């Protein structure tokens, strides 16, 4: 399998000071995941970090996603019981394993996976949330859910002490030409509606630029939570039966490590704004000197 085109990023948002999300980016074994931690910064960051670490270790050993996620639930719960500093910590997770053609998506909680085919956005996951339960029961509509006071309540999370065993949901599919899978935390979907996500993904840019724009849109729309996203494209060469190529965003063809600390990939918008200002000042200075001469 060649290295698939992909992009990834995470941001604390504009309200919270710390980022409890963690990402798993392992194109060498065809694994990507978003884990959204909860339980305060120390607990949330620890739970999400354990999740992506263990997922990568298990996937490299050939363990199925659902089995791995079930084990991680018990691992996080055991640590919380053993150390009061981690009491009530937990994490959601959404992960995809692919060989560039077939894919498997597994999740617990309200982090989501979407399939984008170039024209239409399809949600692959179904939230393990109280709101989703109300929608499925016909109590409220999708529109009502957007403003419901309990829209952030989830029914399942890795490490939740009241849950003996999590029900890991899994879906399988086969990539078609030009399809992409988007993994994201609720910090993105709570701020950016599916119509706006579609509008951004429709733009003719690389996967990394599209991820940056999704995160920027979430920040512009409020940025009330940590925001994380990964976008993985189908392996066009594999679908056509050709040898896989290298990822333009990763020319060496080597695999980046599992991202354990979100700060390492924090999208730094203030830095880029400063650079634009610097270049603008330099340009105006050169033009001023040119006019004098």
ChimeraX attribute file (.defattr): number of C-alpha atoms within 10 A of each C-alpha:
attribute: neighborCount
match mode: 1-to-1
recipient: residues
	/A:1	19
	/A:2	20
	/A:3	25
	/A:4	27
	/A:5	22
	/A:6	26
	/A:7	20
	/A:8	27
	/A:9	24
	/A:10	30
	/A:11	31
	/A:12	23
	/A:13	25
	/A:14	17
	/A:15	12
	/A:16	13
	/A:17	12
	/A:18	18
	/A:19	23
	/A:20	31
	/A:21	34
	/A:22	34
	/A:23	32
	/A:24	26
	/A:25	24
	/A:26	21
	/A:27	26
	/A:28	17
	/A:29	17
	/A:30	21
	/A:31	22
	/A:32	26
	/A:33	29
	/A:34	31
	/A:35	33
	/A:36	31
	/A:37	30
	/A:38	23
	/A:39	17
	/A:40	16
	/A:41	17
	/A:42	15
	/A:43	22
	/A:44	25
	/A:45	27
	/A:46	25
	/A:47	33
	/A:48	29
	/A:49	26
	/A:50	20
	/A:51	32
	/A:52	27
	/A:53	17
	/A:54	17
	/A:55	27
	/A:56	24
	/A:57	13
	/A:58	17
	/A:59	17
	/A:60	14
	/A:61	9
	/A:62	11
	/A:63	14
	/A:64	14
	/A:65	25
	/A:66	21
	/A:67	12
	/A:68	19
	/A:69	27
	/A:70	17
	/A:71	19
	/A:72	23
	/A:73	26
	/A:74	19
	/A:75	17
	/A:76	26
	/A:77	23
	/A:78	14
	/A:79	17
	/A:80	21
	/A:81	14
	/A:82	11
	/A:83	9
	/A:84	9
	/A:85	12
	/A:86	22
	/A:87	18
	/A:88	18
	/A:89	27
	/A:90	29
	/A:91	34
	/A:92	29
	/A:93	29
	/A:94	28
	/A:95	27
	/A:96	23
	/A:97	21
	/A:98	23
	/A:99	21
	/A:100	24
	/A:101	18
	/A:102	14
	/A:103	18
	/A:104	18
	/A:105	25
	/A:106	23
	/A:107	29
	/A:108	31
	/A:109	28
	/A:110	27
	/A:111	28
	/A:112	27
	/A:113	27
	/A:114	18
	/A:115	20
	/A:116	21
	/A:117	18
	/A:118	14
	/A:119	10
	/A:120	14
	/A:121	20
	/A:122	13
	/A:123	13
	/A:124	18
	/A:125	22
	/A:126	16
	/A:127	19
	/A:128	22
	/A:129	20
	/A:130	17
	/A:131	25
	/A:132	21
	/A:133	16
	/A:134	14
	/A:135	16
	/A:136	12
	/A:137	10
	/A:138	10
	/A:139	10
	/A:140	15
	/A:141	14
	/A:142	13
	/A:143	9
	/A:144	12
	/A:145	16
	/A:146	13
	/A:147	9
	/A:148	11
	/A:149	9
	/A:150	12
	/A:151	15
	/A:152	13
	/A:153	14
	/A:154	18
	/A:155	18
	/A:156	23
	/A:157	26
	/A:158	31
	/A:159	30
	/A:160	21
	/A:161	19
	/A:162	9
	/A:163	15
	/A:164	11
	/A:165	15
	/A:166	21
	/A:167	16
	/A:168	20
	/A:169	17
	/A:170	17
	/A:171	12
	/A:172	13
	/A:173	12
	/A:174	14
	/A:175	21
	/A:176	16
	/A:177	16
	/A:178	12
	/A:179	18
	/A:180	23
	/A:181	24
	/A:182	25
	/A:183	29
	/A:184	32
	/A:185	28
	/A:186	21
	/A:187	26
	/A:188	30
	/A:189	19
	/A:190	19
	/A:191	21
	/A:192	21
	/A:193	12
	/A:194	16
	/A:195	11
	/A:196	14
	/A:197	20
	/A:198	18
	/A:199	13
	/A:200	17
	/A:201	26
	/A:202	16
	/A:203	11
	/A:204	9
	/A:205	11
	/A:206	16
	/A:207	21
	/A:208	18
	/A:209	17
	/A:210	23
	/A:211	26
	/A:212	20
	/A:213	15
	/A:214	27
	/A:215	27
	/A:216	18
	/A:217	18
	/A:218	26
	/A:219	23
	/A:220	13
	/A:221	14
	/A:222	15
	/A:223	23
	/A:224	17
	/A:225	25
	/A:226	27
	/A:227	30
	/A:228	34
	/A:229	27
	/A:230	26
	/A:231	25
	/A:232	24
	/A:233	23
	/A:234	24
	/A:235	29
	/A:236	22
	/A:237	17
	/A:238	18
	/A:239	17
	/A:240	11
	/A:241	9
	/A:242	12
	/A:243	12
	/A:244	17
	/A:245	17
	/A:246	15
	/A:247	18
	/A:248	13
	/A:249	15
	/A:250	14
	/A:251	10
	/A:252	10
	/A:253	16
	/A:254	13
	/A:255	14
	/A:256	12
	/A:257	12
	/A:258	21
	/A:259	18
	/A:260	21
	/A:261	17
	/A:262	22
	/A:263	18
	/A:264	10
	/A:265	16
	/A:266	17
	/A:267	20
	/A:268	11
	/A:269	12
	/A:270	9
	/A:271	9
	/A:272	11
	/A:273	10
	/A:274	11
	/A:275	12
	/A:276	12
	/A:277	11
	/A:278	11
	/A:279	11
	/A:280	12
	/A:281	12
	/A:282	12
	/A:283	11
	/A:284	11
	/A:285	12
	/A:286	11
	/A:287	12
	/A:288	11
	/A:289	9
	/A:290	9
	/A:291	8
	/A:292	6
	/A:293	6
